[in-house]
Amino acid sequence: MTNENALTRPVPHAHSHPHGDDHGHDHAKPHAHSHAEDACCGGGSHGSAIPLAPDTADVPKGALLFRIPTMDCAVEESEIRRALEPIAGVKALRFRLGERTMAITTEDGALPEALAAIRKAGFKPEPLNAAGAQGAAAPAQIAGMNAGLVRLVAALVLAIVAESISFMALEGKGFMALEMVLALGAIGLAGLDTYKKGFAALVRGRLNINALMAVAVTGAFIIGQWPEAAMVMALYAIAELIEARAVDRARNAIQSLLALAPEQAEVKQPDGSWQTVMANAVALDAVARIRPGERVPLDGIVTEGTSAIDQAPVTGESIPVDKTVGDPVFAGTINQTAALEFRVTAVASNTTLARIIHAVEEAQGSRAPTQRFVDKFAAIYTPTVFVLALAVAVLTPLFMDWTWMQAIYKALVLLVIACPCALVISTPVTVVSALASAARRGILIKGGTYLEEARKLKAIALDKTGTITAGKPKLVASSLLDASANEAAVFAVAASIAGRSDHPVSKAIAEGLKGQRDEVGDFTALPGRGVRATLAGQAYVLGNHRLIEERGLCSPALEATLKGHEEAGRTVTLLASDTAVLALFAVADTIKESSQAAIAELRALGVVPVMLTGDNTATARTIGAHAGIDDVRGNLLPEEKLDAIKAMQQRYGAAAMTGDGINDAPALAQADIGFAMGGAGTDTAMEAADVVIMNDDLRRIPETIRLSRRAHSVLWQNITLALGIKAVFFVLAVFGSATMWMAVFADMGASLLVVANGLRLMRTEK
C-alpha cells in the first residue's frame, strides 16, 4: 500500500487490548473512582491557563458541552462524577481535562438537577455551544485570571502584615483585633473557593486537599494562630496557581501542534481565481495553493508542482521530503522550495495532525500502571495520616508533657502533610510529558500502559516487507550479457521498453536506468512472462526466466548466473533479441537505510530481534543477514506469525511485534506491545497496534524503549522525592518545630519539584 493511502487515513484511537488498560473517559454512567483521587487537585480554584477551544467534532449526539474552569485533573473529574451519581437522569458523561470541558447527556428535565449538583460540589459549569464560543470568551478569561492573581497577591500582603504584627509582639487589644481582621481578610481573599469545595467534600465524607486545608486553617484560627492560618492559606493558593500552570504545560504540550496549521487557506474558485478563506470552511476536493515558506493548511494530494516539504511536525523526519504530483501533503508541514497546488482530502477537523492530537489526548486519559499503584497507595496514606493527626491531638497531652494547644497545633501541621498532592500528581505529569515528547518525534503511543511496558521488552518480531525493507522494488544489479553489443544502447532499449509497462518490476528497471527513451512500437504484454516490443525495426522481449527458456535462449552459464541472483532473493528480468540474451536486470526490495542502525540499537538495549515474514526463506535470510538479524523465519501464514509471537513470549518474556499489513494484525494484537508502521501500514494493522511509527523509521522503536526507561526512572524519582519530603516533615512535625506554613512550603515545593522533573521528558531526544 502506498504512503498516499496510508497517511491520509484516520489515525486509530486508543483501543481495547488483551493486556488491559483504563482507556478514555467516556462512560455510560458516572461511577465512583478510587478514594485516592480525592487526595489532590485544589489548584483549579485559583485560576488556570487559558484553555484551548474545545473540540466539538466528537461530542456525542444529543450531549451538551460545558466548560468547568476549576476542573484541573482526574480528581476534579471524580468529584463531579460522584456528585452526579445519585441523579438517575444522567445517561452519559465525557470529559476532556486538557480543555476543561464536559459533555453530558441527560434525560428530559434532568439537566437542571445535574448542573445544580455540580455547583453544589463547588464547580461552576459554563455552557458552550461551539468551538467558537470558547474563543470569544478568551478576553474575559484573561481578565478573570489577572483579577485572581491580584487577589492572591493582596491576600499574601495581608498575611505578611499580620505575621509582622505577631513577630514584633505588639501588645494591646487594638493590635490583636487588627491581626485577626488582616488574617480573616487574607483567608477570605485566598481561600473562599477552597472552603466551598472543602465543605462539599466533608459533607460527602471525602478527605481531599480542600477538606484538609479547610480543617487545618480553621483549626489554626480557632486556637489563636491567626497570622499563621492566613499565611498558610495564601501560600497554598499561590503555590496551587503555580502548580496549575506547570501541569497545564505538560497536559497541553501536544496541543501546541495545533498552532502549526494555519487558520487560512488560498483556495481556487470556480472561475479560476484564488481566494483566501478560513481553513475550517474548505470543502473536500477543493484545490488549494501554498507558496514557498508557507505552512500547509490541510491534508491533500499534490496536483501541480514539485517542492520539498518539512514533515517534522507530523512524522518527526528531520530531512525534508520531495513532493510531486500524486504525493500526499499534511497540515502543519512546511513548504520549502516551490509553489504547490493540492486537492484537499480531509477537512480541518480530520487532518492527520488533528487526529494525532486527538489520539494522544485519548492516551492521556488512560491510567498507567504506576499511576494506579500511586492512587491505591494514596487511598491508604491520606486517611492513615489523618487518624495519626487525631491521635496526636487527643493522646499526646495524656501520655506526654505537651499542652493541649501544642498537641492540636502539631496535629494541624500533620493535616497539611497528609495531602499526597505531590505523590498523586507526579505520575500523570510524567506520563503526559513522555507521550507529548514521543508524538513530536512521530511516535504515537496509545496509552500510559504501553509507555511503561516498553522498557520490559526482551524480544521484538519484525515483518520484512515495508518494515525492514522499503516495500518498493529497486534495481540493484544490471549486467551486459552480449559482449558484442554496446552497453549504453542495450540499456537504453531496456529502459524504453520498461518505461511503457505498469508492472512494479518494470517500473523499478525504468527508474534505475537513467538516459534517453526511444519510441517503442508493437508493445505487447505476455502474461506471466514479460513484454514484447520493437525499437527501430528490431524486435525485443523483456521478461523472466521462463520466457527466455521458452525461446530456447538459456545456457548453462546463464542458468548459473540466474540461480545466484534468485538465491539472493532478487527478481531477475532479461532483455533478449530473437537470437541472443542481451542484458540482465536484478530487482529487489531493499533494506531501509535506518534498519541496520535500528537493529544494532535494539541489540545494545538487550532486545533480541526476530524476523517473521510470509516471503520465501531464502530471500528472508538474505535480508536478515544484511540487517543483522540471526533468527529469521520465512513462509509464515498469519496464524503462524501469531504462534511465533506466543513462542517468543514463552522463551524471552515480554515480546513486541512490528508490522504494516493485514496479515500482521493477529500477531500485533497478541504481542505485549504492537508497533505499526504508520506510513505504509494498513488500517487493520494500525488499529491493532499499541504504538504507531508515523514515518516508518525503525529507529523510533529503540527510541520508544529508551523513552520508556527514562519515564520509569523519572516516575520513581518523583515518588521517592514526594515520600521523602513527607517523611522528613512528618518527623519534624511530631518531634521538632515544623510550623504550618513550613509544611505548606514543603508540600507545594515537593509538588512543583516533581512536576518540573516530569516536564524534563518533554525535551526531545537527540
C-alpha positions in Angstrom: 0.0 0.0 0.0 1.3 3.4 -0.8 2.0 6.2 1.6 -0.7 8.2 0.0 -3.4 5.8 1.1 -2.0 5.1 4.5 -1.2 8.6 5.7 -4.4 10.1 4.7 -6.4 7.6 6.7 -7.7 8.3 10.2 -5.1 7.6 12.9 -6.7 5.0 15.2 -7.6 5.9 18.7 -6.9 4.1 21.9 -8.4 0.6 21.7 -9.2 -2.4 23.7 -6.1 -4.6 24.1 -5.6 -8.1 25.6 -3.2 -6.8 28.2 -5.6 -4.3 29.6 -5.6 -0.5 30.1 -8.0 2.0 31.5 -8.7 3.9 28.3 -10.7 7.1 27.9 -13.3 9.0 29.8 -16.5 8.0 28.0 -18.8 6.0 30.3 -22.4 5.3 30.0 -23.0 6.1 33.6 -21.0 8.1 36.2 -19.1 5.9 38.5 -17.1 6.0 41.7 -13.4 6.4 41.3 -10.7 5.4 43.8 -10.7 7.4 47.0 -7.1 8.2 46.2 -8.4 10.7 43.7 -9.8 12.7 46.5 -6.3 13.4 47.7 -5.3 16.1 45.3 -6.1 18.9 43.0 -7.3 22.0 44.6 -5.4 24.2 42.2 -8.2 24.9 39.8 -9.9 27.1 42.3 -7.2 29.7 41.9 -7.2 30.1 38.2 -5.8 28.1 35.2 -4.1 28.6 32.0 -6.1 29.9 29.0 -8.0 26.9 27.8 -7.9 25.9 24.1 -11.0 25.9 22.0 -12.9 22.7 22.8 -13.1 20.0 20.1 -16.8 19.6 19.4 -16.3 17.2 16.5 -16.7 14.0 18.6 -19.2 15.3 21.2 -21.9 12.5 21.3 -25.2 13.3 19.6 -27.7 14.9 22.0 -25.0 15.8 24.5 -24.4 19.4 25.8 -20.9 20.8 26.2 -19.9 22.7 29.3 -16.6 24.3 30.3 -15.6 23.8 34.0 -12.8 26.3 34.7 -11.8 24.7 38.1 -11.5 21.1 36.7 -7.8 20.6 36.6 -7.2 16.9 36.9 -8.8 13.4 37.2 -9.5 14.2 40.9 -11.8 17.1 40.0 -13.4 14.9 37.3 -14.0 12.3 40.0 -15.7 14.8 42.3 -18.1 15.8 39.5 -18.9 12.1 38.7 -19.7 11.4 42.4 -21.9 14.5 42.6 -23.9 13.1 39.6 -24.1 9.5 40.8 -27.4 9.9 42.6 -29.1 11.5 39.5 -30.8 8.8 37.5 -31.4 11.1 34.5 -27.7 11.3 33.6 -27.1 8.9 30.7 -23.5 9.6 29.7 -20.5 11.8 30.5 -17.4 12.6 28.5 -14.6 14.7 29.9 -11.7 16.5 28.2 -9.3 17.6 31.0 -7.0 19.4 28.6 -9.8 21.7 27.5 -11.6 21.6 30.9 -14.8 20.5 29.2 -17.6 18.1 30.0 -20.1 16.6 27.5 -23.3 15.5 29.3 -26.2 13.5 28.0 -29.4 13.6 30.2 -33.0 12.6 30.0 -35.6 15.3 29.6 -35.7 17.6 32.7 -32.7 16.1 34.4 -30.1 18.7 33.2 -31.0 21.5 35.8 -30.7 18.9 38.6 -27.3 17.7 37.3 -26.0 21.3 37.0 -27.2 22.1 40.5 -25.4 19.0 41.8 -22.1 20.1 40.1 -22.4 23.6 41.5 -23.1 22.2 45.0 -19.8 20.2 44.7 -18.0 23.6 44.2 -17.8 23.8 40.4 -19.2 26.3 38.0 -20.2 24.8 34.7 -20.3 27.2 31.8 -22.3 26.3 28.7 -20.5 26.0 25.3 -22.4 25.6 22.1 -19.5 25.6 19.6 -15.7 25.8 19.5 -16.1 29.5 18.5 -17.8 30.3 21.8 -14.6 29.5 23.7 -12.5 31.7 21.5 -14.9 34.6 22.1 -14.7 34.1 25.8 -10.9 34.3 25.9 -10.6 38.1 26.8 -13.0 37.5 29.8 -10.9 34.5 30.9 -7.7 36.5 30.7 -9.3 39.3 32.8 -10.5 36.8 35.3 -7.1 35.2 35.6 -5.5 38.6 36.1 -8.1 39.5 38.8 -7.4 36.2 40.5 -3.7 36.8 40.6 -4.2 40.3 42.1 -6.5 38.9 44.7 -3.9 36.3 45.8 -1.1 38.9 45.9 -3.4 41.1 48.1 -4.0 38.1 50.4 -0.3 37.4 50.7 0.4 41.1 51.6 -2.3 41.0 54.4 -0.9 37.7 55.7 2.6 39.2 55.8 1.4 42.3 57.7 -0.4 40.0 60.2 2.7 37.9 60.6 4.8 41.1 61.1 2.5 42.3 63.9 2.8 38.9 65.6 6.6 38.8 65.1 7.1 42.2 66.7 4.9 41.1 69.6 2.9 44.4 69.5 0.5 44.2 72.5 -2.9 45.7 73.0 -6.4 44.8 72.1 -6.2 47.1 69.0 -3.2 45.2 67.6 -4.9 41.8 68.3 -8.0 42.9 66.6 -6.1 44.2 63.6 -4.1 41.0 63.4 -7.4 39.0 63.4 -9.0 41.2 60.8 -6.0 41.1 58.5 -5.9 37.3 58.8 -9.6 37.0 58.1 -9.2 39.2 55.1 -6.3 37.1 53.7 -8.2 33.9 54.3 -11.3 35.3 52.6 -9.3 36.5 49.5 -7.2 33.4 49.1 -9.4 30.6 50.4 -13.1 31.2 49.6 -13.1 28.6 46.8 -11.1 26.2 48.9 -13.6 26.4 51.7 -16.5 25.9 49.4 -15.1 22.7 47.8 -13.6 21.5 51.1 -17.0 21.8 52.9 -18.7 20.0 50.0 -16.1 17.2 50.3 -16.5 16.9 54.1 -20.3 16.7 53.7 -19.8 13.7 51.4 -17.2 12.2 53.8 -14.2 12.8 51.4 -10.7 13.8 52.5 -9.4 15.8 49.6 -6.8 18.6 49.8 -9.5 21.2 50.0 -11.1 19.5 53.0 -7.7 19.0 54.7 -6.7 22.7 54.2 -10.1 23.9 55.3 -9.9 21.9 58.6 -6.2 22.9 59.2 -6.7 26.6 58.6 -9.9 26.7 60.6 -8.3 24.9 63.5 -5.3 27.2 63.5 -7.6 30.2 63.6 -9.6 28.8 66.5 -6.6 28.2 68.6 -5.4 31.7 68.1 -2.8 31.2 65.3 -4.4 33.8 63.1 -1.3 35.1 61.2 -0.2 31.5 60.5 -3.6 30.5 59.3 -3.6 33.4 56.9 -0.1 32.7 55.7 -0.9 29.0 55.1 -4.0 29.8 53.0 -2.2 32.5 51.0 0.9 30.3 50.3 -1.3 27.3 49.5 -3.4 29.3 47.0 -0.3 30.8 45.2 1.5 27.5 45.1 -1.6 25.8 43.7 -1.8 28.5 41.0 1.9 28.0 40.0 1.3 24.2 40.0 -1.8 24.5 37.8 0.3 26.4 35.3 3.0 23.8 35.3 0.5 20.9 35.0 -1.2 22.7 32.1 2.1 23.0 30.3 2.5 19.2 30.4 -1.1 18.4 29.6 -1.4 20.8 26.7 2.1 20.2 25.3 0.7 18.3 22.3 -1.9 20.9 21.7 0.8 23.4 20.7 1.0 21.4 17.5 -2.5 22.8 16.6 -0.9 26.2 16.1 1.2 24.7 13.3 -1.7 24.5 10.9 -2.6 28.0 9.5 -6.1 29.3 10.0 -6.5 30.4 6.4 -6.0 28.7 3.0 -5.8 30.0 -0.5 -8.5 28.2 -2.5 -9.2 28.1 -6.2 -12.6 29.4 -7.1 -14.9 28.1 -9.9 -13.9 31.0 -12.2 -10.2 30.1 -11.8 -9.4 32.9 -9.4 -7.8 32.4 -6.0 -9.4 33.5 -2.7 -8.1 33.3 0.9 -10.7 31.7 3.1 -10.8 30.1 6.6 -9.3 26.6 6.6 -12.2 25.2 8.6 -14.5 26.3 5.8 -12.7 24.5 2.9 -14.6 21.5 1.5 -13.2 18.2 0.4 -11.8 18.0 -3.2 -11.2 21.8 -3.2 -7.9 22.9 -4.8 -5.6 24.9 -2.5 -2.2 26.6 -3.2 0.8 27.1 -0.9 3.8 29.3 -1.7 7.4 28.6 -0.5 7.9 29.2 3.2 4.2 28.7 4.0 2.7 26.0 6.1 0.2 23.5 4.6 -3.3 24.3 5.9 -5.0 21.0 5.2 -4.2 17.4 4.2 -4.2 16.8 0.4 -2.7 15.3 -2.7 -0.4 17.4 -4.9 -2.0 18.2 -8.3 0.6 20.6 -9.7 4.2 21.5 -8.9 7.3 19.9 -7.3 8.8 21.0 -3.9 10.4 19.8 -0.7 8.3 19.6 2.4 9.5 19.7 6.0 7.3 17.0 7.6 8.9 17.1 11.1 5.7 18.2 12.9 3.8 15.2 11.8 6.3 12.4 11.2 9.4 13.6 13.1 11.5 13.3 9.9 14.5 15.7 10.2 15.1 15.8 6.4 12.6 17.5 4.0 10.8 15.1 1.7 10.4 15.8 -2.0 6.8 16.1 -3.2 5.4 16.0 -6.7 2.1 15.2 -8.4 0.3 12.4 -6.7 2.2 12.7 -3.4 0.4 13.5 -0.1 0.9 16.6 2.0 -0.1 17.1 5.6 -1.5 20.1 7.5 1.2 21.8 9.7 4.1 20.8 7.5 6.2 23.5 5.8 6.6 24.0 2.0 10.2 25.0 1.3 11.3 25.4 -2.3 8.4 26.0 -4.8 4.7 26.7 -5.1 2.4 23.6 -4.9 -1.3 23.1 -5.7 -3.1 20.2 -4.0 -6.5 18.7 -3.8 -7.9 18.7 -0.2 -8.5 15.2 1.1 -9.5 16.0 4.7 -11.4 18.8 6.4 -9.7 20.8 9.1 -11.1 18.8 12.0 -10.0 15.5 10.4 -6.4 16.2 9.2 -3.6 13.8 10.1 -2.3 16.4 12.6 -5.7 16.8 14.3 -6.1 13.0 14.6 -2.6 12.6 16.1 -3.5 15.2 18.7 -6.8 13.5 19.4 -5.2 10.1 19.8 -2.6 11.5 22.3 -5.4 13.2 24.2 -7.2 9.8 24.5 -3.9 8.3 25.7 -3.6 11.0 28.3 -6.9 9.9 29.7 -5.7 6.4 30.3 -4.1 5.3 33.6 -0.6 3.9 33.6 0.3 1.0 36.0 2.4 3.3 38.2 -0.4 5.8 38.4 -2.9 3.1 39.5 -0.4 2.0 42.2 0.1 5.5 43.4 -3.7 6.1 43.6 -4.1 2.9 45.7 -1.3 3.9 48.0 -2.7 7.4 48.4 -6.0 5.9 49.3 -4.4 4.4 52.3 -1.9 7.1 53.1 -4.3 10.1 53.5 -6.7 8.6 56.0 -3.8 7.0 57.9 -2.1 10.3 58.4 -5.5 11.9 59.3 -6.0 9.2 62.0 -2.4 9.9 63.3 -3.2 13.6 63.5 -6.3 12.9 65.6 -4.2 10.6 67.8 -1.5 13.3 68.3 -4.3 15.8 69.2 -6.0 13.5 71.7 -3.4 11.2 73.1 -0.1 13.2 73.4 -1.4 15.5 76.2 -2.3 12.4 78.1 0.9 10.5 77.7 3.5 13.2 77.0 4.2 16.6 78.6 2.5 18.5 75.7 -0.2 21.1 76.3 -3.5 20.7 74.5 -2.6 23.7 72.3 0.7 22.2 71.3 -0.9 18.9 70.5 -3.7 20.4 68.4 -1.2 22.6 66.6 1.1 19.6 65.7 -2.0 17.7 64.6 -3.0 20.6 62.3 0.6 20.6 60.8 0.1 16.8 60.2 -3.1 17.5 58.3 -1.2 19.7 55.9 1.4 17.0 55.4 -1.4 14.4 54.9 -2.0 15.8 51.4 -0.4 13.4 48.9 -0.6 16.1 46.2 3.0 15.8 45.1 2.7 12.0 45.0 -0.6 11.8 43.1 0.3 14.5 40.6 3.8 13.1 39.8 2.7 10.2 37.6 0.2 11.8 35.2 2.5 14.8 34.6 5.4 12.4 33.8 3.3 10.2 31.5 1.8 13.1 29.6 5.2 14.7 29.1 6.6 11.5 27.7 3.5 11.0 25.4 3.9 14.5 24.1 7.6 14.1 23.5 7.0 10.9 21.6 4.3 12.5 19.4 6.7 15.3 18.5 9.1 12.6 17.2 6.4 10.9 15.1 5.8 8.1 17.7 2.1 7.8 18.6 1.8 5.9 21.9 -1.8 5.0 22.6 -1.6 4.9 26.4 0.5 5.2 29.5 0.4 1.4 29.9 2.4 0.9 26.7 4.7 3.7 27.5 5.6 1.9 30.8 5.6 -1.6 29.4 8.0 -0.9 26.5 11.0 -0.9 28.9 10.3 -4.5 29.8 10.7 -5.8 26.2 13.1 -8.7 25.7 12.4 -9.6 22.1 10.8 -8.0 19.1 9.4 -9.6 16.0 9.8 -7.7 12.7 7.9 -8.1 9.5 10.2 -7.9 6.4 8.3 -6.0 3.6 7.6 -2.4 4.5 9.2 -2.7 7.9 12.8 -3.8 7.5 12.7 -3.1 3.8 11.3 -0.2 1.9 8.5 -2.3 0.4 9.2 -1.0 -3.1 11.2 -2.9 -5.8 14.5 -1.3 -6.8 17.1 -2.1 -9.5 20.0 -3.5 -7.6 22.2 -5.1 -10.4 22.5 -4.9 -14.1 24.9 -6.5 -16.5 25.6 -6.8 -20.2 25.5 -10.5 -21.4 26.3 -10.0 -25.1 30.0 -8.9 -25.3 29.5 -7.7 -28.9 26.7 -5.2 -28.1 27.0 -1.6 -26.9 26.1 -1.4 -23.2 24.6 2.1 -23.4 22.5 1.2 -26.4 21.3 -2.0 -24.9 20.4 -0.4 -21.6 18.5 2.4 -23.5 16.4 -0.2 -25.2 15.6 -1.9 -21.9 14.7 1.5 -20.3 12.4 2.4 -23.2 10.5 -0.9 -23.1 10.3 -1.0 -19.3 9.0 2.6 -19.3 5.9 1.5 -21.2 4.9 -1.1 -18.6 2.9 -0.6 -15.4 4.4 -3.6 -13.7 6.3 -2.8 -10.5 9.4 -4.7 -11.6 9.4 -2.9 -15.0 8.9 0.5 -13.2 11.9 -0.3 -11.0 14.1 -1.0 -14.1 12.9 2.1 -15.8 13.7 4.3 -12.7 17.1 2.6 -12.2 18.2 3.1 -15.8 18.7 6.8 -16.5 19.0 8.0 -20.0 17.2 8.9 -23.2 14.0 6.9 -24.0 13.3 5.9 -27.6 9.9 5.4 -29.3 8.5 1.9 -28.7 6.3 0.1 -31.2 4.2 -3.0 -31.3 4.2 -3.1 -27.4 2.5 -6.4 -26.3 2.1 -7.8 -22.8 3.0 -11.5 -22.4 1.0 -12.5 -19.3 3.2 -14.2 -16.7 6.3 -13.8 -18.8 7.0 -10.2 -19.7 6.5 -7.9 -22.7 7.4 -7.8 -26.4 8.1 -4.6 -28.4 10.1 -3.2 -31.4 12.6 -0.4 -31.5 14.0 0.9 -34.8 12.5 -2.1 -36.6 14.2 -4.6 -34.2 12.1 -7.0 -32.1 12.9 -7.5 -28.4 11.5 -9.2 -25.4 11.9 -8.1 -21.8 10.8 -10.9 -19.5 11.5 -13.5 -16.9 13.5 -16.8 -16.8 10.5 -18.8 -18.1 10.2 -16.6 -21.2 13.8 -16.9 -22.1 13.6 -20.7 -21.7 10.6 -20.9 -24.0 12.5 -19.0 -26.6 15.4 -21.5 -26.3 18.0 -18.9 -25.4 19.1 -20.3 -22.0 22.7 -21.6 -21.5 24.4 -23.3 -18.5 26.3 -20.1 -17.8 23.1 -18.0 -17.8 21.4 -20.6 -15.6 24.2 -20.4 -13.0 24.0 -16.6 -13.0 20.2 -16.6 -12.6 20.5 -19.1 -9.7 22.9 -16.9 -7.8 20.5 -13.9 -8.1 17.5 -15.9 -7.2 19.2 -17.3 -4.1 19.9 -13.8 -3.0 16.1 -13.1 -3.2 16.2 -11.0 -6.4 13.7 -10.9 -9.2 15.6 -11.2 -12.5 14.4 -9.7 -15.8 16.2 -10.4 -19.1 16.4 -8.4 -22.3 16.7 -10.5 -25.5 16.6 -10.2 -29.2 15.4 -13.0 -31.5 18.8 -14.6 -31.3 20.5 -13.8 -28.0 20.1 -12.6 -24.5 21.5 -9.1 -24.3 21.3 -8.0 -20.7 20.2 -9.0 -17.2 18.5 -6.8 -14.6 18.0 -7.8 -11.0 15.3 -6.1 -8.9 14.9 -6.5 -5.1 13.1 -5.0 -2.2 16.0 -3.1 -0.5 16.7 -2.6 3.2 15.8 0.8 4.6 18.7 3.0 5.5 17.5 3.1 9.1 17.0 -0.7 9.6 20.6 -1.8 10.3 21.1 1.0 12.8 17.8 0.2 14.4 18.7 -3.5 14.8 22.1 -2.6 16.3 20.4 -0.2 18.8 17.9 -2.9 19.8 20.7 -5.4 20.4 22.5 -2.7 22.5 19.4 -2.4 24.6 19.3 -6.1 25.2 16.3 -6.8 22.9 16.5 -9.8 20.6 15.3 -9.1 17.0 13.5 -11.8 15.1 12.2 -11.6 11.5 8.8 -13.1 10.7 7.7 -12.9 7.1 5.5 -14.6 4.6 8.2 -14.4 1.9 10.4 -17.3 0.9 13.0 -18.3 3.4 16.0 -17.7 1.1 15.0 -14.1 0.4 14.2 -13.6 4.1 17.6 -14.9 5.2 19.4 -12.7 2.8 17.6 -9.6 4.0 18.1 -10.7 7.6 21.8 -11.1 7.1 22.1 -7.6 5.7 20.0 -6.2 8.6 21.9 -8.0 11.3 19.1 -10.5 12.3 20.1 -14.0 13.2 16.7 -15.5 13.8 14.8 -15.5 10.5 11.6 -17.3 9.9 10.0 -17.3 6.4 6.9 -18.7 4.6 4.7 -17.9 7.6 0.9 -17.6 7.4 -0.8 -15.0 9.7 -1.7 -17.7 12.2 1.9 -19.0 12.1 3.1 -15.5 12.9 0.7 -15.5 15.9 2.1 -18.8 17.1 5.6 -17.4 16.7 4.8 -14.5 19.0 3.4 -16.8 21.6 6.6 -18.9 21.4 8.8 -15.8 21.8 6.8 -14.7 24.9 7.4 -18.1 26.4 11.1 -18.1 25.6 12.1 -14.5 26.2 9.3 -12.9 28.2 7.8 -9.6 27.1 7.8 -9.5 23.2 6.7 -6.9 20.7 5.6 -7.2 17.1 6.2 -4.7 14.3 4.3 -4.8 11.0 2.3 -2.9 8.5 -0.1 -5.4 6.8 -3.4 -7.1 7.5 -1.6 -10.4 7.9 0.3 -8.8 10.8 -2.8 -7.8 12.8 -3.2 -11.1 14.8 0.4 -11.0 15.9 0.2 -7.3 16.7 -2.7 -7.9 19.0 -1.1 -10.9 20.7 2.2 -9.2 21.4 2.8 -7.4 24.7 3.3 -4.2 22.6 2.4 -3.9 18.9 4.3 -1.4 16.7 2.7 -0.4 13.4 4.4 1.4 10.5 2.1 4.4 10.0 3.4 5.4 6.6 2.8 2.2 4.8 0.6 0.5 7.3 -3.0 -0.7 6.7 -5.9 0.4 8.7 -6.2 -3.0 10.4 -2.5 -3.1 11.4 -2.6 0.5 12.8 -5.8 -0.3 14.7 -4.4 -3.5 16.2 -1.1 -1.8 17.3 -0.4 0.0 20.5 2.3 2.3 19.1 2.2 3.8 15.6 5.5 4.9 13.9 4.4 7.7 11.7 7.5 7.9 9.4 8.3 4.2 9.1 11.7 4.7 10.7 12.6 1.6 12.7 15.0 3.6 14.9 11.9 5.0 16.5 11.4 1.6 18.2 14.6 1.6 20.3 13.9 5.3 20.9 10.5 4.3 22.4 12.2 1.8 24.6 14.7 4.4 25.8 11.9 6.9 26.5 10.0 4.2 28.4 13.1 3.6 30.6 13.6 7.3 31.2 9.9 7.7 32.1 10.1 4.8 34.5 13.2 6.3 36.2 11.6 9.8 36.5 8.4 8.2 37.9 10.2 6.6 40.7 12.4 9.6 41.3 9.2 11.6 41.8 7.6 9.0 44.1 10.8 8.8 46.2 11.1 12.6 46.3 7.5 13.1 47.3 7.5 10.5 50.0 10.9 11.5 51.3 9.9 15.1 51.9 6.7 13.9 53.5 8.7 11.6 55.9 11.1 14.4 56.9 8.4 16.9 57.7 6.3 14.2 59.4 9.2 13.6 61.9 9.7 17.4 62.3 6.0 18.0 62.9 5.8 15.4 65.7 9.2 15.7 67.3 10.6 19.0 66.0 9.4 22.5 65.4 7.8 22.4 62.0 5.2 25.1 61.5 2.1 25.0 59.3 3.4 27.4 56.7 6.7 25.4 56.6 4.6 22.3 55.9 2.7 24.1 53.1 6.1 25.2 51.6 7.3 21.6 51.8 4.2 20.1 50.4 3.8 22.5 47.5 7.5 22.7 46.9 7.5 18.9 46.5 4.6 19.2 44.0 6.5 21.8 42.0 9.7 19.7 42.1 8.0 16.5 40.8 6.2 18.5 38.1 9.4 20.1 36.9 11.1 16.8 37.0 8.3 15.2 34.9 8.5 18.0 32.4 12.1 17.1 31.6 10.8 14.3 29.5 9.4 16.8 27.0 12.9 17.5 25.9 13.4 15.8 22.5 16.0 13.1 22.5 18.9 13.9 20.2 
